[in-house]
Amino acid sequence: MSNLAVLPIILPLLAGILVAFIHKKKTMVRITSQIIAVVNLIVIGWIFIQVRQNGSLVLETGDWAAPYGIIIVGDLLAMTLVLTTNIVAVASVFFAPKSLSEQQETYYFYSFFFMLIAGVSGAFLTGDMFNLFVFFEVLLMASYGLIVLGNGKAQLRESLKYVLINLFSSMLFVTTIAFLYSIVGTVNMAQIAERVKEVEQQGILTTIGILFFFVFATKAAVFPLYYWLPRPYISPNPVVSALFGALLTKVGIYSILRTFTLIFNQEVEMTHTLFIYLAAFTMLFGVIGALSTNNIKLVIAYNIIPAVGFMLMGIGIFTEVSISGTIYYLVHDMIIKGVLFLLIGAIVYAAGTSDLRKMGGLIHHYPVLGWLFFLATLVLAGIPPFSGFIGKLQLLRGGLAEEEIMIVIVALISSLLILFSMIRIFIRGFWGEERELEHPERKSKAARMVWPAAGLLALSILLGVGAEWFYPSIESIAEYLMDPEIYIDSVLKE
């Protein structure tokens, strides 16, 4: 049964290799990729059910027992995020043929797509720090291929910025792993968590923890390290933007959540107070960016940043209630960011521009697209009873219980500003007098582009209105994270 834990990594890797051989056969590569993505989702759904019923899956590769071998840990947190990743992947792979040009589609898009999914899944599942670095590199290499897919000058400029910032953070990542190894003598997460309690030099460990946070915060786009994010995420094709917006920053947040609940949980007064202040600045600067532009793609990209702030807020407060809020908000945000980037891709295609000042009256020609975007806006802003509200409610409850009034006020103000930045697109882009379409030939295709996003949006709405079904599992994950001994015992089998 433990061998199942590696399937979310192996299946997309094999799929990426397979579709590389048929990349020029457009129809075949589309259908093959869609079938494989759906099958992969079904398999992962089945594994998720097994983990929920029977507990964590721990795979010791090559029969090398932990901590000596490479360990894959399929616990409920990892499998929840892997399942959400593959739900977004299925919607994206059905959206891709409607969005990509023939050149983009036949130049290995699907191979890079599956490599990205494998890298993200591996980062969620790995049980050792060095392999977390390895899977970061896998997903980054795939993202490098996706971000340059096309031939625009803007793409080249933004891809260089994206590659350089990630190269720097990767060098710091592997250097910090070496520092940690020199102190505890292992890279296995469970054994590190066991040994840090015995290390007398807590100041050095705190410094190493802050260095790891710097690496993960760069990848997650935490203030002040978010400056690189918005434009590289909007330069590529909309389906690539959806994958980046839904998945990449979330791997950074997951890494902070995992390492600072499992390993660096000794001196929380310093580190977690820092998290709360950074979360507040991340929320505020993110929404300021969203309000400062008339480019609707940039509005969505900037709204990634305050969401990261909300998730970091829960980690900083560091109670079961706040951690459960972070996890719920993390799952919600992965889905709704996928929805919004896909919908924005359809809006820009239909209008022929991303400049809000040149839009208006689209609701008359694209009513389904307009009302789906309106619903997605309510979900993102956290209006009851949608999924964004459930996560934020737990975060606010955690903040009030710990008397962190400042961050609660900032979170409420940010939520209102997020709603304002998004409703502005609906009012100015869709509302108003009917205009003659500048690109009437695009109408039928733009109408078809909404359906993958509609499926994701339906799931996001269900995550809110059906919270009583989902929240007990999220709550059990939070309890599990707050007791590191459970993870340590399951991996080391003590």
C-alpha positions in Angstrom: 0.0 0.0 0.0 2.8 2.4 0.8 4.0 2.3 -2.9 0.9 4.3 -3.8 2.5 7.4 -2.3 4.8 7.7 -5.3 2.1 7.5 -8.0 1.3 11.2 -8.0 4.9 11.8 -9.0 5.5 8.9 -11.4 2.3 9.1 -13.4 2.7 12.7 -14.6 6.5 12.2 -15.2 5.7 9.2 -17.5 2.9 11.2 -19.1 5.3 14.1 -19.9 7.7 11.6 -21.6 4.9 9.9 -23.5 3.4 13.1 -25.0 6.9 14.4 -25.9 7.0 11.7 -28.6 3.7 12.7 -30.2 3.9 16.5 -29.7 3.5 17.3 -33.4 0.2 15.4 -33.7 -2.0 18.1 -32.3 -5.3 16.1 -31.9 -3.6 13.0 -30.5 -1.5 14.9 -28.0 -4.6 16.8 -26.8 -6.8 13.8 -26.3 -4.0 11.7 -24.7 -3.1 14.5 -22.3 -6.8 15.0 -21.2 -7.3 11.3 -20.7 -4.1 10.9 -18.7 -4.9 14.0 -16.5 -8.4 12.6 -15.7 -7.0 9.1 -15.0 -4.4 10.6 -12.8 -7.0 12.6 -10.9 -9.1 9.5 -10.3 -6.0 7.5 -9.0 -5.1 10.4 -6.7 -8.7 10.7 -5.4 -8.6 7.0 -4.6 -5.2 7.3 -2.8 -6.7 10.3 -0.9 -9.6 8.2 0.4 -7.1 5.5 1.5 -5.1 8.0 3.5 -8.1 9.6 5.0 -9.4 6.2 6.2 -6.2 4.4 7.1 -3.6 7.1 7.9 -0.4 8.3 6.2 1.4 6.4 3.5 5.2 6.3 4.0 7.3 4.9 1.2 10.9 4.0 1.9 12.4 3.9 -1.6 14.8 1.0 -2.3 13.8 -0.6 1.1 16.2 1.8 2.8 14.6 2.6 6.1 14.2 6.2 7.3 16.3 8.2 7.8 18.8 6.6 5.4 16.7 6.3 2.2 14.6 8.8 0.2 11.2 9.0 1.9 7.9 9.9 0.4 5.2 10.8 3.0 1.6 10.8 1.8 -0.1 12.3 4.9 -3.5 13.9 4.8 -2.1 17.5 4.3 0.1 16.4 1.3 -2.6 14.3 -0.3 -5.2 17.1 0.1 -2.9 19.5 -1.8 -1.9 17.0 -4.4 -5.6 16.3 -5.0 -6.3 20.0 -5.4 -3.3 20.4 -7.7 -4.6 17.7 -10.0 -8.2 19.2 -10.0 -6.7 22.5 -11.3 -4.6 20.5 -13.8 -7.6 18.8 -15.3 -9.4 22.1 -15.8 -6.3 23.6 -17.3 -5.7 20.7 -19.7 -9.2 21.1 -21.1 -8.8 24.9 -21.3 -5.5 24.7 -23.1 -6.7 23.8 -26.7 -9.0 26.8 -26.6 -6.3 29.1 -25.5 -3.0 28.0 -27.0 -1.8 28.8 -30.5 -0.9 25.8 -32.7 2.8 26.7 -32.3 2.5 26.8 -28.5 0.5 23.6 -28.4 2.9 21.5 -30.5 6.1 22.9 -28.9 6.0 20.6 -25.9 3.4 22.4 -23.8 1.9 19.2 -22.5 5.3 17.7 -21.6 6.2 20.8 -19.5 2.6 20.8 -18.1 3.0 17.2 -16.7 6.5 17.9 -15.5 5.2 20.9 -13.5 2.4 18.8 -11.9 5.0 16.1 -11.0 7.3 18.7 -9.5 4.5 20.3 -7.4 3.2 16.9 -6.3 6.7 15.8 -5.3 7.3 19.0 -3.3 4.1 18.2 -1.3 5.0 14.6 -0.8 8.7 14.5 -0.1 9.9 13.7 3.4 13.4 15.2 3.2 14.8 18.7 2.8 17.2 17.9 0.0 14.5 16.3 -2.1 12.3 19.3 -1.4 15.0 21.3 -3.1 15.1 18.7 -6.0 11.4 18.9 -6.6 11.5 22.7 -6.4 14.0 22.5 -9.3 11.8 20.1 -11.2 8.8 22.4 -11.1 11.0 25.5 -11.8 12.5 23.9 -14.9 9.1 23.0 -16.1 7.9 26.6 -15.4 10.9 28.0 -17.3 9.8 26.0 -20.3 6.2 27.2 -20.0 6.9 30.9 -19.4 9.0 31.2 -22.6 6.4 29.2 -24.7 5.7 31.8 -27.3 7.7 34.5 -29.0 7.0 37.9 -27.5 9.6 40.4 -26.2 7.6 40.9 -23.0 7.8 37.1 -22.3 11.5 37.1 -22.8 12.1 40.1 -20.5 9.8 38.7 -17.7 11.2 35.2 -18.1 14.7 36.4 -17.5 13.6 38.2 -14.3 11.7 35.0 -13.2 14.7 32.7 -13.9 17.3 35.0 -12.2 15.2 35.4 -8.9 14.6 31.7 -8.7 18.3 30.9 -9.4 19.3 33.1 -6.5 16.7 31.6 -4.2 17.7 28.0 -5.2 21.4 28.7 -4.5 20.5 30.0 -1.0 18.2 27.0 -0.5 20.9 24.4 -1.1 23.4 26.4 1.0 21.0 26.6 3.9 20.4 22.8 3.7 24.1 22.4 4.0 24.1 24.6 7.1 21.3 22.6 8.7 23.0 19.3 7.9 26.2 20.5 9.6 24.2 21.1 12.8 21.9 18.0 12.9 23.6 15.5 10.6 20.6 14.6 8.5 18.2 15.9 5.9 15.3 13.7 6.7 12.5 16.0 8.0 11.3 13.6 10.8 14.9 13.1 12.1 15.7 16.8 11.9 12.5 17.5 14.0 13.7 14.9 16.5 17.3 16.2 16.7 16.6 20.0 16.9 15.2 19.5 20.4 18.6 18.2 21.5 20.6 21.0 19.9 21.9 23.5 22.4 22.6 26.2 19.9 19.0 27.4 19.4 20.2 30.7 18.1 21.9 29.1 15.1 18.8 27.0 14.4 16.7 30.1 14.5 19.0 31.8 12.0 18.8 28.8 9.7 15.1 28.8 10.1 14.9 32.5 9.0 17.2 31.6 6.0 14.7 28.9 5.0 11.9 31.3 5.5 13.6 33.8 3.2 13.9 31.1 0.5 10.3 30.0 0.8 9.0 33.6 1.1 10.7 34.5 -2.1 8.9 31.6 -3.9 5.6 32.5 -2.1 5.9 36.2 -2.8 5.8 37.5 0.8 6.5 41.2 1.4 9.1 42.6 0.5 10.0 39.7 -1.8 6.9 39.9 -4.0 8.2 42.5 -6.4 9.1 39.9 -9.1 5.7 38.2 -9.2 3.0 40.1 -11.1 4.3 40.5 -14.6 6.0 37.1 -15.1 2.6 35.5 -14.2 0.7 37.5 -16.9 3.2 37.3 -19.7 2.6 33.7 -20.9 -0.5 32.2 -22.2 -3.6 32.3 -19.9 -3.5 28.6 -19.2 0.1 28.9 -18.0 -0.8 31.9 -15.9 -3.6 29.8 -14.3 -1.1 27.1 -13.4 1.4 29.5 -12.0 -1.2 31.5 -10.1 -2.9 28.5 -8.6 0.2 26.3 -7.8 3.6 27.9 -7.6 3.3 30.4 -4.7 1.3 27.7 -2.8 4.4 25.4 -2.8 6.3 28.2 -1.0 3.5 28.6 1.6 3.3 24.8 2.1 7.0 24.7 2.7 6.7 27.4 5.4 3.8 25.6 7.0 5.5 22.2 7.0 8.9 23.3 8.2 7.7 25.8 10.9 5.2 23.4 12.4 7.5 20.4 12.3 11.1 21.6 12.6 11.5 25.3 13.6 8.9 25.4 16.3 11.2 26.0 19.3 11.6 29.8 19.4 8.2 30.9 18.0 8.2 34.2 19.8 10.6 35.7 17.4 9.9 34.0 14.1 6.1 33.9 14.3 5.8 37.5 15.4 7.8 38.3 12.3 5.4 36.3 10.2 2.4 38.3 11.5 4.0 41.7 10.6 5.1 40.4 7.2 1.6 39.0 6.6 0.1 42.5 7.3 2.4 44.2 4.9 1.9 41.5 2.3 -1.9 42.0 2.4 -1.7 45.7 2.2 0.9 46.0 -0.6 -0.8 43.3 -2.6 -4.2 45.1 -2.7 -2.5 48.5 -3.3 -0.9 46.9 -6.4 -4.3 45.5 -7.5 -5.9 48.9 -7.2 -3.2 50.8 -9.0 -3.6 49.2 -12.4 -6.2 49.1 -15.2 -4.7 45.9 -16.7 -7.2 43.2 -15.6 -4.5 40.5 -15.8 -2.3 42.4 -13.4 -5.3 42.9 -11.0 -5.6 39.1 -10.7 -1.8 38.7 -10.4 -1.5 41.3 -7.7 -4.4 39.6 -5.8 -2.2 36.5 -5.4 -0.1 38.5 -2.9 -2.7 39.4 -0.2 -3.9 35.7 -0.3 -0.3 34.7 0.6 -0.6 37.2 3.5 -3.7 35.6 4.8 -2.1 32.2 4.8 1.0 33.5 6.5 -1.1 35.2 9.1 -2.5 31.8 10.2 1.0 30.3 10.5 2.2 33.3 12.5 -0.7 33.1 15.0 0.1 29.4 15.4 -3.0 27.9 17.0 -5.1 24.9 15.8 -7.8 27.3 14.7 -5.5 29.6 12.7 -3.6 26.7 11.1 -6.9 25.1 10.0 -7.8 28.5 8.5 -4.5 28.6 6.6 -5.1 25.1 5.2 -8.7 25.8 4.2 -7.7 29.1 2.6 -4.8 27.4 0.8 -7.1 24.9 -0.8 -9.6 27.6 -1.6 -7.1 29.9 -3.1 -5.5 27.2 -5.4 -8.9 26.6 -6.9 -10.2 30.2 -7.2 -7.0 31.6 -8.6 -7.2 28.9 -11.3 -10.8 30.0 -12.0 -9.9 33.7 -12.2 -6.9 33.3 -14.5 -8.9 31.1 -16.9 -11.9 33.6 -16.8 -9.6 36.6 -17.4 -8.0 34.7 -20.3 -11.5 34.4 -21.8 -12.3 38.0 -21.1 -9.1 39.3 -22.7 -9.7 37.1 -25.8 -13.3 38.3 -26.1 -12.5 42.0 -25.7 -9.2 41.9 -27.6 -7.6 43.9 -24.8 -6.6 43.7 -21.2 -7.0 47.4 -20.6 -10.1 48.0 -18.5 -10.5 51.6 -19.9 -11.2 50.1 -23.3 -13.9 47.7 -22.2 -17.6 48.0 -21.3 -20.9 46.3 -22.0 -19.5 42.8 -22.3 -22.4 41.4 -20.3 -24.7 41.9 -23.3 -22.6 39.6 -25.5 -21.1 37.2 -22.8 -23.7 36.9 -20.0 -22.4 33.5 -18.8 -18.8 34.8 -18.7 -19.9 37.9 -16.8 -21.9 36.2 -14.1 -19.3 33.5 -13.6 -16.7 36.3 -13.1 -19.1 38.0 -10.6 -19.5 34.8 -8.6 -15.7 34.2 -8.7 -15.3 37.7 -7.3 -17.5 37.0 -4.4 -15.7 33.7 -3.7 -12.3 35.4 -3.8 -13.3 38.3 -1.5 -14.7 35.9 1.1 -18.4 36.8 1.0 -20.5 34.3 3.0 -21.2 31.4 2.4 -18.4 30.9 -0.1 -15.1 29.1 0.6 -13.0 32.3 1.0 -15.3 33.2 4.0 -14.7 29.9 5.8 -10.9 30.2 5.7 -10.9 33.8 6.7 -13.4 33.2 9.5 -11.0 30.7 11.1 -8.1 33.0 10.6 -10.0 35.9 12.2 -11.1 33.7 15.1 -7.5 32.6 15.7 -6.3 36.2 15.6 -9.0 37.4 18.0 -8.4 34.5 20.4 -4.7 35.4 20.6 -5.5 39.2 20.8 -3.7 40.0 17.6 -6.1 42.9 16.8 -3.8 44.6 14.4 -3.6 41.8 11.9 -7.3 41.2 12.2 -8.0 44.8 11.3 -5.6 44.7 8.4 -7.2 41.4 7.2 -10.7 43.0 7.2 -9.5 46.1 5.4 -7.7 44.0 2.8 -10.8 41.9 2.2 -12.8 45.0 1.4 -10.1 46.3 -0.9 -9.8 42.9 -2.7 -13.6 43.1 -3.3 -13.3 46.6 -4.6 -10.4 45.8 -7.0 -12.4 42.9 -8.5 -15.9 44.4 -8.6 -14.3 47.3 -10.5 -13.5 44.9 -13.4 -17.1 43.7 -13.4 -18.7 47.1 -13.3 -16.4 48.8 -15.9 -15.8 45.7 -18.1 -19.2 44.1 -18.2 -21.7 46.7 -17.1 -22.7 49.7 -19.2 -24.3 50.2 -22.5 -24.0 47.6 -25.2 -21.2 48.1 -27.6 -20.5 46.7 -31.0 -18.1 43.8 -30.8 -14.7 44.6 -32.2 -14.0 40.9 -32.7 -17.3 39.2 -33.4 -15.6 36.2 -34.9 -14.2 35.4 -31.4 -17.7 35.1 -29.7 -18.3 31.4 -30.1 -14.8 30.4 -29.0 -14.8 32.8 -26.0 -18.1 31.3 -24.9 -16.6 27.8 -25.0 -13.6 28.9 -23.0 -15.6 29.4 -19.8 -16.6 25.8 -19.2 -13.4 24.5 -17.6 -13.4 27.5 -15.3 -17.1 26.9 -14.5 -16.3 23.4 -13.3 -13.6 24.7 -11.0 -15.9 27.5 -9.8 -18.6 25.0 -8.9 -16.2 23.0 -6.8 -15.0 26.2 -5.1 -18.7 27.1 -4.3 -19.2 23.6 -2.9 -16.2 24.0 -0.7 -18.0 26.9 0.9 -21.6 25.9 1.1 -20.6 22.3 2.0 -18.0 23.4 4.6 -19.5 21.0 7.2 -18.4 18.1 5.0 -14.9 19.3 4.4 -13.9 21.2 7.6 -13.6 18.2 9.9 -10.8 16.8 7.7 -9.1 20.2 7.6 -9.4 20.5 11.4 -7.8 17.0 11.8 -4.9 18.1 9.6 -4.4 21.2 11.9 -4.4 19.0 15.0 -1.8 16.7 13.3 0.5 19.6 12.4 0.4 21.0 15.9 1.7 17.7 17.3 4.9 16.9 15.4 5.4 13.6 17.2 2.7 12.0 15.1 4.7 12.8 11.9 8.0 11.7 13.5 6.6 8.4 14.7 4.9 7.6 11.4 8.1 8.2 9.4 10.7 6.8 11.8 8.3 4.1 13.1 9.4 4.5 16.7 
